[in-house]
């Protein structure tokens, strides 16, 4: 498979692909399912739904998470909603339109068949979650409510105020708890995966470390599922939870799994601006706010320090409405983020350091009333006031783009299996559905589609040939992997240098934000590829990791993650340099249209870039999967 990167898409018309491919669950009889052990790493919406569904089907599942409870997975941070093509608003939505919007939103850099399947399954997800009791917002008459999100001109986003991810995760968690009570799922909280075990070329287990006791364990299984989220924290400052990391997927990469499109990282346009060097993370303000909030900056530089109320209407530049009249404030995230950066670079940004734009609700409050806005977004306004001390009902919010989501991830085929047999990757941890830019409210859709509907139907295709092949944890492959984990931990603890982990991570983050963030260029990327190895060498020479390995040790826990970021960052920059075009969130300054939009090179770069590890100190090998479009025609993306 390596070299050709066959995605294993079944033949036939696009609309029939998923239906013709969804009967794999019958390949393993109900009586035989209890004979298979499956490891699921991650307990967010993707991992939790997968573990719950596999347990319901009768498989024996071990589910691991580094949080103290599956309820604290980062999925709870998703605010605005989840997409589905229900067309409850009768505004022309359809499965095809959701599919088309997602392909276009990703700037034609996603696999067409996977995206169609995602759109096709979306309606089932809503039915599943309603049956679980998820309290979606409803219209006065009792029907489920919808709102708009960036990159779409229809209302297809289901939501629960600004807590959609949390409510969906609670629905998923109760399904998971049911399986835990039935003893089909065993939970391992506060346990981190530190390596993948390959036996005879197939993924057959993991090595873990208890974050409470420091105990290292071996776990064997018939298949391994990674649902560990994205790697946005490589930038240090992001909207991700502090614990989010790349370790599980990067360990799998170093064991032979291909890492696809690592440079495709999304910058969210609606975040609370950085307030100082003391910050360790950023706070997201849901994209749903752009339904009713209008984005603007002063037309004149000299007005940027004035209170917003003193700037008259005619002196305000509603730049998204001006540049993208068809979509206005609901332009996609990558375009909206670059537009905010552009006006701030011109010297018209507001707030400390001039790195902010206004998100103003005055018109919406005047038109709809404050009570309506409070009902739709009240908890988001409360979060904003707690952090900034400002009442956004009275003065405009200040927002600025920040790292939010990662479209890149481990390469998977149509069955969601990586090129390593037996290693399945779902949710944000894989690359499959979002191309070069994710549309808002599509992350929750993908995570639940993968976990509830796709993986349980495709995993049996692999398991059917694995009866009786589960290895013992005593196999030498497990012993060797454990010894490598222990050696790495010992090396971290014995450096005993003078610099803190945060100082290295922050320096790396600033470098990546400047050279591989909202915009990139060849010179900056080449400079980064020189500086990152130097910083990594300094890390292993001068980092200070406190405590011991046989105890609760957050310093050691964080050290391993920062060490992986320092390696992974180099792969990101290599990928960004190799992709000599602009596409979605990957904006190479050398490749832009006359009006400053991303300029793709479909002749040479309409492909998935998948990187193969060749050994420490060796450049990775690049494989390409050509992207073929049989339904959507390649065009210059426009939201004007």
VOKEFI-819452 format. One record per residue (C-alpha): residue in three letters; x, y, z. Coordinates in steps of 0.1 Angstrom, whole numbers, padded with zeros to 4 digits, always signed. Each point is the difference from the previous one (the first is absolute). Layout:
<pts>
AlaXYZ...
</pts>
This chain:
<pts>
Unk+0000+0000+0000Unk+0029+0024+0007Unk+0009+0018-0032Unk-0034-0004-0016Unk-0021+0010+0031Unk-0031-0019-0012Unk-0029+0015+0021Unk-0021-0031-0007Unk-0030+0019-0012Unk-0025-0025-0014Unk-0010+0005-0037Unk-0033+0014-0011Unk-0019+0033+0000Unk+0009+0022+0029Unk-0034-0001+0017Unk+0002-0038+0002Unk+0035-0003+0014Unk-0008+0001+0037Unk-0032-0021-0004Unk+0019-0027-0020Unk+0028+0000+0026Unk-0018+0000+0033Unk-0007-0037+0005Unk+0034-0009+0014Unk-0016-0003+0035Unk-0014-0034-0012Unk+0035-0014-0005Unk+0003-0008+0037Unk-0029-0018+0015Unk-0015+0012+0033Unk+0013-0031+0018Unk+0035+0006-0012Unk+0002+0037+0008Unk+0006-0006+0037Unk+0032-0018-0010Unk+0016+0032-0013Unk+0018+0026+0022Unk+0001+0035-0014Unk+0020+0029+0014Unk-0015+0035-0003Unk+0023+0029+0009Unk-0019+0031+0007Unk-0034+0005+0016Unk-0014+0032-0017Unk-0028-0001-0025Unk+0018-0022-0025Unk+0016-0024+0025Unk-0029-0001+0024Unk-0026-0006-0027Unk+0022-0027-0015Unk+0006-0018+0033Unk-0037+0002+0009Unk-0011-0014-0033Unk+0026-0027-0002Unk-0010-0010+0035Unk-0036-0001-0009Unk+0008-0023-0029Unk+0017-0024+0024Unk+0037+0006-0005Unk+0022+0002+0030Unk+0014+0036+0002Unk+0027+0017+0020Unk-0004+0038-0002Unk+0029+0022+0012Unk+0000+0038+0007Unk+0025+0022+0018Unk-0027+0021+0016Unk-0014-0010+0034Unk-0034-0007-0017Unk-0012-0005-0035Unk-0023+0030+0006Unk+0030+0023+0000Unk+0011-0008-0035Unk+0007+0030-0022Unk-0032-0005-0019Unk-0018+0019+0027Unk+0017+0032-0012Unk-0020-0001-0033Unk-0025+0028+0002Unk-0020+0009-0031Unk-0017-0031-0014Unk+0000-0031-0022Unk-0009-0001-0037Unk-0026-0022-0016Unk-0020+0002-0032Unk-0034-0003+0015Unk-0014+0031-0019Unk-0024+0008+0029Unk+0001+0036-0011Unk-0011-0009-0035Unk+0027+0023-0014Unk+0013-0024-0026Unk+0025-0021+0020Unk+0007-0036-0010Unk+0026-0027+0004Unk+0016+0011-0033Unk+0001+0036+0011Unk+0017-0008+0033Unk+0024-0022-0019Unk+0007+0027-0025Unk+0005+0027+0027Unk+0024-0022+0019Unk+0021-0008-0031Unk+0000+0037-0010Unk+0007+0011+0036Unk+0031-0023+0001Unk+0012+0016-0033Unk-0003-0032-0019Unk+0027-0018+0020Unk-0021-0027+0016Unk-0010-0035-0013Unk-0033+0003-0017Unk-0014-0034+0009Unk+0007+0005+0038Unk-0017+0034+0000Unk-0031-0013-0018Unk-0003-0029+0026Unk+0003+0026+0028Unk-0028+0021-0015Unk-0022-0031-0005Unk+0004-0011+0036Unk-0005+0034+0015Unk-0038-0003+0004Unk+0004-0033+0019Unk+0023+0017+0025Unk-0027+0025+0010Unk-0026-0028+0004Unk+0025-0020+0022Unk+0008+0030+0022Unk-0037+0010+0004Unk-0007-0036+0011Unk+0027+0003+0026Unk-0017+0031+0014Unk+0024+0027-0012Unk-0018+0033+0007Unk+0003+0017-0034Unk-0016+0034-0003Unk-0036-0001-0013Unk-0023+0024-0017Unk-0031+0013+0018Unk-0021-0028-0015Unk+0024-0027+0012Unk+0019-0007-0032Unk+0038-0001+0002Unk+0015+0034-0007Unk+0028+0007-0025Unk+0024+0029-0006Unk+0026+0009-0026Unk+0037-0004+0001Unk+0029+0012-0021Unk+0003-0013-0035Unk-0037-0008-0005Unk-0030+0020-0011Unk-0025-0023+0016Unk-0009-0007+0036Unk+0012-0036+0008Unk+0017+0003+0034Unk-0017-0016+0030Unk+0011+0014+0033Unk-0005+0001+0038Unk+0007+0037+0007Unk+0038+0003+0001Unk+0006-0034+0016Unk-0007-0024-0029Unk+0031-0021+0004Unk-0005-0004+0038Unk-0036-0011-0005Unk+0009-0024-0028Unk+0028-0015+0021Unk-0024-0005+0029Unk-0024-0019-0023Unk+0030-0021-0012Unk+0012-0005+0036Unk-0032-0015+0012Unk+0002-0025-0029Unk+0035-0007+0010Unk-0010-0005+0037Unk-0026-0025-0010Unk+0027-0021-0016Unk+0023+0004+0029Unk-0028-0013+0023Unk-0005-0029-0024Unk+0037-0008+0002Unk+0005+0002-0037Unk+0021+0032+0004Unk+0028+0005+0025Unk+0011+0036+0006Unk+0036+0010+0008Unk-0001+0036+0010Unk+0031+0020+0008Unk+0019-0023-0023Unk+0021+0012-0029Unk+0011-0020-0031Unk+0037+0003-0005Unk+0006-0025-0028Unk-0016-0022-0026Unk+0009-0037-0002Unk+0004-0016-0034Unk+0000-0038-0003Unk+0006-0016-0034Unk-0007+0034-0017Unk-0033+0005+0018Unk-0011+0022+0028Unk-0006-0023+0030Unk+0003+0021+0031Unk+0012+0030+0019Unk+0024+0010+0028Unk-0016+0023+0026Unk+0011+0019+0031Unk-0023+0007+0029Unk+0000+0038+0007Unk-0008-0007+0037Unk+0026-0026+0008Unk+0025+0001-0028Unk-0006-0038-0006Unk+0008-0011-0036Unk-0023-0027-0014Unk-0003-0021-0032Unk-0034-0005-0016Unk-0006-0025-0029Unk-0030+0000-0023Unk-0012-0011-0034Unk-0002+0036-0012Unk+0009+0035+0012Unk-0022+0031-0006Unk+0015+0035+0004Unk-0024+0028+0008Unk+0024+0024+0017Unk-0009+0033-0017Unk+0022+0025-0016Unk+0034+0016+0005Unk-0008+0037+0002Unk+0019+0004+0032Unk+0032-0002-0020Unk-0004+0037-0003Unk+0000+0004+0038Unk-0029+0025+0000Unk-0032-0016-0014Unk-0036-0004+0009Unk+0006-0037+0008Unk+0001-0013+0035Unk+0035+0001+0015Unk+0002-0038+0000Unk-0006-0004-0037Unk+0031-0014-0017Unk+0014-0019-0030Unk+0016-0029+0019Unk-0023-0029-0009Unk-0001+0008-0037Unk+0037+0009-0002Unk+0009-0033+0018Unk-0020-0018-0027Unk+0017+0020-0027Unk+0034-0011+0013Unk-0013-0036-0001Unk-0008+0003-0037Unk-0034+0017-0003Unk+0000+0028-0026Unk-0007+0035+0012Unk-0021+0019-0026Unk-0001+0038-0006Unk+0015+0010+0034Unk+0003+0037-0012Unk-0038+0003-0003Unk-0008+0018+0033Unk-0030+0021+0005Unk+0000+0035+0014Unk-0034+0010+0016Unk-0010+0036-0006Unk-0021+0005+0031Unk+0022-0003+0031Unk+0007+0023+0029Unk+0033+0018-0008Unk+0033-0007+0018Unk+0002+0023+0030Unk+0037-0006+0010Unk+0029-0024+0003Unk-0015-0016+0031Unk-0026-0020-0020Unk+0003-0037-0006Unk-0031-0004-0022Unk-0026+0020-0019Unk-0038+0000+0003Unk-0023-0006-0029Unk-0031+0021-0007Unk-0023-0022-0020Unk-0003+0006-0038Unk-0037+0001+0006Unk+0004+0035+0013Unk+0006+0011-0036Unk-0036-0007-0007Unk-0011+0031+0018Unk+0033+0018+0007Unk+0015+0024-0027Unk+0038+0001-0003Unk+0016+0034-0005Unk+0030+0022+0006Unk+0005+0038-0004Unk+0006+0012-0035Unk+0027+0024+0013Unk+0031-0011+0019Unk-0003+0030+0023Unk-0034-0012+0013Unk+0012-0034+0012Unk+0005+0011+0036Unk-0033+0018+0003Unk-0029-0017+0019Unk-0021-0018-0026Unk-0031+0020+0009Unk+0018+0032-0011Unk+0007-0013-0035Unk-0030+0010-0022Unk-0015-0026-0024Unk+0014+0016-0031Unk+0035-0003+0015Unk-0003-0038+0005Unk+0013-0026-0025Unk-0022-0031+0001Unk+0027-0017-0020Unk-0015-0035-0003Unk-0032+0015-0013Unk+0019+0022-0024Unk+0023-0027-0014Unk-0024-0030+0000Unk-0035+0014-0005Unk-0016-0034-0007Unk+0012-0015+0034Unk+0009+0031+0019Unk+0008-0008+0036Unk-0005-0037-0007Unk+0030-0003-0023Unk+0020-0032+0008Unk+0025-0001+0028Unk+0032+0002-0020Unk-0012+0029-0021Unk-0014+0019+0030Unk+0033-0006+0020Unk+0022+0014-0027Unk-0023+0029-0005Unk+0004+0009+0037Unk+0037-0003-0002Unk+0001+0022-0031Unk-0019+0029+0016Unk+0022-0003+0032Unk+0031+0000-0021Unk-0012+0032-0016Unk+0000+0016+0035Unk-0038+0001+0005Unk-0002-0028+0026Unk-0015+0009+0034Unk+0009-0008+0036Unk+0034-0005+0016Unk+0027-0005-0027Unk-0025+0007-0028Unk-0007-0037-0003Unk-0038-0001+0001Unk-0031+0008-0020Unk-0035+0008+0013Unk-0029-0025+0000Unk-0030+0023+0005Unk-0035-0011+0011Unk-0016+0035+0002Unk-0020-0005-0033Unk-0012-0035+0011Unk-0011+0012+0034Unk-0018+0030-0015Unk-0017-0023-0025Unk-0008-0031+0022Unk+0003+0013+0035Unk+0026-0009+0027Unk-0021-0029+0013Unk+0002-0018-0033Unk+0038+0004-0002Unk+0003-0011+0036Unk-0020-0031-0007Unk+0022-0009-0031Unk+0034+0008+0014Unk-0003+0009+0036Unk+0027-0023+0014Unk+0025+0012-0026Unk-0006+0036+0011Unk+0005-0011+0036Unk+0034-0017-0009Unk+0011+0031-0019Unk-0009+0023+0030Unk+0018-0022+0025Unk+0032+0001-0021Unk+0000+0036-0012Unk-0022+0018+0026Unk-0020+0015-0029Unk-0038-0003-0005Unk-0004-0010-0037Unk-0037+0010+0001Unk+0012+0036+0005Unk+0033+0001-0019Unk+0013-0021-0029Unk+0020-0031+0007Unk+0037+0001-0011Unk+0011-0031-0019Unk+0031-0012-0019Unk+0009-0033-0017Unk+0016-0028+0019Unk+0011-0036-0007Unk-0030-0023+0004Unk-0002-0032-0020Unk+0022-0023-0020Unk-0012-0013-0033Unk+0032-0022-0004Unk+0003-0033+0018Unk+0010-0036-0006Unk-0008-0013-0035Unk-0030-0023-0002Unk-0018-0019-0028Unk-0037+0000-0005Unk-0004-0025+0029Unk+0018+0025+0023Unk+0029-0024+0003Unk+0035+0013-0003Unk+0027-0015-0022Unk+0009-0021+0031Unk-0025-0029+0000Unk-0020+0000+0032Unk+0006+0036+0008Unk-0032+0021-0005Unk-0001+0037+0004Unk-0032+0021+0005Unk-0011+0035+0007Unk+0025+0029-0001Unk+0028-0025+0003Unk-0003-0009-0037Unk+0002+0022-0031Unk-0030-0013-0019Unk-0029+0024-0002Unk+0009+0037+0002Unk+0027+0007-0026Unk+0018+0032+0004Unk-0026+0017+0022Unk-0028-0013+0022Unk-0034+0017-0001Unk-0014+0009+0033Unk-0022-0026+0018Unk+0015-0029-0021Unk+0024-0013+0027Unk-0027-0014+0022Unk-0017-0014-0031Unk+0031-0019-0010Unk+0009-0013+0034Unk-0035-0015+0006Unk-0003-0013-0036Unk+0033-0018+0004Unk-0008-0014+0035Unk-0037-0008-0002Unk-0004-0011-0037Unk+0032-0005-0021Unk+0026-0018+0022Unk-0025-0026+0014Unk-0008-0009-0036Unk+0035-0001-0014Unk+0021-0014+0029Unk-0015-0035-0004Unk+0014-0001-0035Unk+0035-0002+0016Unk-0010-0021+0030Unk-0015-0027-0021Unk+0035-0012-0009Unk+0014+0004+0035Unk-0017-0027+0020Unk+0024-0015+0025Unk+0029+0022-0011Unk+0001+0023+0031Unk+0035-0001+0014Unk+0010-0003+0037Unk+0013+0031+0018Unk+0031-0022+0006Unk+0010+0001-0036Unk+0034+0015-0006Unk-0015+0029-0021Unk-0018+0012+0032Unk+0031-0004+0021Unk+0021+0020-0026Unk-0026+0028-0002Unk-0002+0002+0038Unk+0038+0002+0003Unk+0000+0029-0025Unk-0026+0018+0020Unk+0019-0004+0032Unk+0033+0011-0016Unk-0017+0032-0013Unk-0014+0008+0034Unk+0033-0005+0016Unk+0017+0022-0026Unk-0025+0028+0007Unk+0006-0002+0038Unk+0038-0001-0002Unk+0006+0030-0022Unk-0003+0022+0032Unk+0005+0033-0019Unk-0009+0035+0008Unk-0029+0009-0023Unk-0037-0007+0006Unk-0023-0020-0022Unk-0022+0031-0006Unk+0030+0021-0012Unk+0007-0026-0028Unk-0036-0005-0009Unk-0007+0038-0001Unk+0031+0006-0022Unk-0011-0027-0024Unk-0036+0013-0001Unk+0011+0036-0009Unk+0022-0014-0027Unk-0028-0020-0015Unk-0026+0027+0003Unk+0023+0025-0018Unk+0012-0024-0028Unk-0026-0027-0003Unk-0032+0017+0014Unk-0026+0021-0019Unk+0024+0005-0029Unk+0033-0017-0011Unk+0027+0007-0024Unk+0030-0020-0013Unk+0027+0021+0018Unk-0017-0002+0034Unk-0007-0038-0003Unk+0037-0006-0009Unk+0011+0020+0030Unk-0024-0020+0022Unk+0015-0032-0013Unk+0034+0012+0012Unk-0011+0014+0033Unk-0023-0029+0012Unk+0028-0027+0001Unk+0022+0025+0018Unk-0027+0006+0026Unk-0006-0037+0003Unk+0037-0006+0007Unk+0000+0027+0026Unk-0031-0017+0016Unk+0017-0033+0004Unk+0031+0018+0013Unk-0015+0025+0024Unk-0036-0008+0010Unk-0008-0005+0036Unk-0027-0026+0009Unk-0008-0002+0036Unk-0011-0030+0021Unk+0003-0038-0006Unk-0016-0025-0024Unk-0018-0021+0027Unk-0024+0026+0012Unk-0026+0026-0010Unk+0023+0023-0020Unk-0016+0026-0023Unk+0035+0014-0009Unk+0010-0034-0015Unk-0034-0004-0017Unk+0004+0034-0017Unk+0036-0006-0009Unk-0008-0030-0022Unk-0026+0020-0018Unk+0023+0030-0006Unk+0027-0023-0012Unk-0024-0014-0026Unk-0011+0035-0011Unk+0036+0009-0006Unk+0003-0029-0024Unk-0034+0004-0016Unk+0004+0037-0007Unk+0028-0008-0024Unk-0024-0023-0019Unk-0026+0027-0001Unk+0024+0025-0016Unk+0013-0026-0025Unk-0036-0006-0011Unk-0007+0037-0003Unk+0032+0005-0020Unk-0007-0029-0023Unk-0036+0012-0008Unk+0010+0028-0023Unk-0035+0015-0003Unk-0026+0017+0021Unk-0030-0021+0010Unk-0025+0009+0027Unk+0018+0006+0033Unk+0033-0007-0016Unk+0008+0034-0014Unk+0033+0004-0018Unk+0006+0037-0006Unk+0017-0008-0033Unk-0033-0015-0013Unk-0029+0024+0002Unk-0025+0015-0024Unk+0000+0037-0009Unk-0026+0007+0028Unk+0020-0020+0026Unk-0018-0033+0000Unk+0016-0035+0001Unk+0013-0012-0034Unk+0000-0037-0004Unk+0022-0021-0024Unk-0024-0028-0009Unk+0024-0014-0027Unk+0027-0008+0025Unk-0015+0000+0035Unk-0036-0014-0002Unk+0012-0028+0023Unk+0003-0012+0035Unk+0036+0004+0013Unk+0008-0030+0022Unk+0033-0003+0018Unk+0018-0032+0009Unk+0025-0001+0029Unk+0035-0011-0011Unk+0018+0001+0033Unk+0013+0026+0025Unk+0021+0026-0018Unk-0012-0012-0035Unk-0023+0020-0022Unk-0035-0016-0003Unk-0012-0015-0033Unk-0029+0018-0017Unk-0028-0020-0016Unk-0029+0016-0019Unk-0036-0012-0003Unk-0015+0018-0031Unk-0034+0016+0007Unk-0025-0008-0027Unk-0032+0019-0003Unk-0028-0017-0018Unk-0029+0021+0012Unk+0013+0034+0011Unk+0020+0019-0026Unk+0032+0017+0010Unk-0005+0038+0000Unk+0015+0030+0016Unk-0017+0003+0034Unk-0020+0032+0003Unk-0023+0014+0027Unk-0005+0034-0015
</pts>
